[in-house]
Amino acid sequence: MILKIKPDLQKSESLKKMAQITLERLRKTNIEEYPSNTLLDYYDIIHQLLDAILLRKGVKIKGDGAHYEIIEHAALQKIISEQTRLFLQQMREYRNRISYEGFMVHQNYITLNHGQILKIIEQLFEFSG
């Protein structure tokens, strides 16, 4: 459910700070040794940044399907490209499978997509102000 709210700059900044802290921790971790945890962390960073951007714009997405909706809304608002939207929806599906089914991501996923994930994160930090 998409809600129009008063822009919440304080919460937006807090989410960006949490994303930055998680990213710093990941830089100290052997990400290929822990691919499922790495994917969860990268997904959380991206989700926090998207949430921060939308809060700054006065939009809050919550309820069932909120993770799907936040990605779709970000694409509609031209915050992310169509290619990024597809990639993030795939990441979201992996994240759900890890969290709810115990799915294990192969380290090749992280190796092959690490650069793209970092580029998305960098763009979202820039977009979030």
Secondary structure, DSSP 8 states (H G I E B T S, - for coil): -EEE----HHHHHHHHHHHHHHHHHHHTS-TTTSHHHHHHHHHHHHHHHHHHHHHHTTEEE-STTHHHHHHHHHHHTTSS-HHHHHHHHHHHHHHHHHHHH-----HHHHHHHHHHHHHHHHHHHHHT-
